[in-house]
Amino acid sequence: MKSTEKYLHDLKQWLQNTSDSPLEEMSDFFTKRLDDYEEHMLIWEKSYQMFAEVLPLKCQKILDLGCGTGLELDQIWKKNPDIEVTGVDLCQSMLDILLKKHSDKHLIIVCQDYFKYDFGYDKWDAVISFESLHHFLPERKKELYQKVYNGLKRGGVFVLGDYIACCDEEEELLRSVYLKRREQFAIPDDCFVHFDIPLTLEHERELLQNVGFVIEKVLDNPDGATILIAGK
């Protein structure tokens, strides 16, 4: 309880200290931080390894949403170098790094908003996403999760690794600040910005279940990420 109280206190202080800071457009945010991005993201190294471990061996065709430079794919291809991957991301600079690292793999990159990407139907053995979807409101995520569900083959899995709100208070606080700042800085509805608005685990599970998924497993890592395996 004390650790949660301290976390919320520190979060509120940080939000107050940054209240006048404009929100950065998503692709611009990551492009500016490209030089040290992979080093920064290695705080989730155990989660990347877990991604590879929980992915069923039968999976051959994978869609990666918000793939970035492919840190989760580094581990997946170590386990099975023959897996075919389509990676979708808004930042072309990150996709260029992914291509350079894995030019020998079965890899298709798509520089696009994954909310607009055509997932198809009964096409993928697995859809994965790591530390990307906590930037979006639940209404948009539900729409996306329905596309994921429809795009998966029967028996396929959605492996989601993400930042999860510790409690309803954190979820509601970040959402209210996010909406206020979008209004404050007159950000158009179709512009994606870098600001965390995670859901609690309960609400994340509900979104997935409401579109038809069965939650097969939930794994918490010491590095702070939560991994959900949802089956079709």
Secondary structure, 3 states (H helix, E strand, C coil): CHHHHHHHHHHHHHHHHCCCCCCCEHHHHHHHCHHHHHHHHHHHHHHHHHHHHHCCCCCCEEEEECCCCCHHHHHHHHHCCCCEEEEEECCHHHHHHHHHHCCCCEEEEEECCCCCCCCCCCCEEEEEEECCHHHCCHHHHHHHHHHHHHHEEEEEEEEEEECCECCHHHHHHHHHHHHHHHHHCCCCCCCCECCCCCCEHHHHHHHHHHCCCEEEEEEECCCCCEEEEEEC
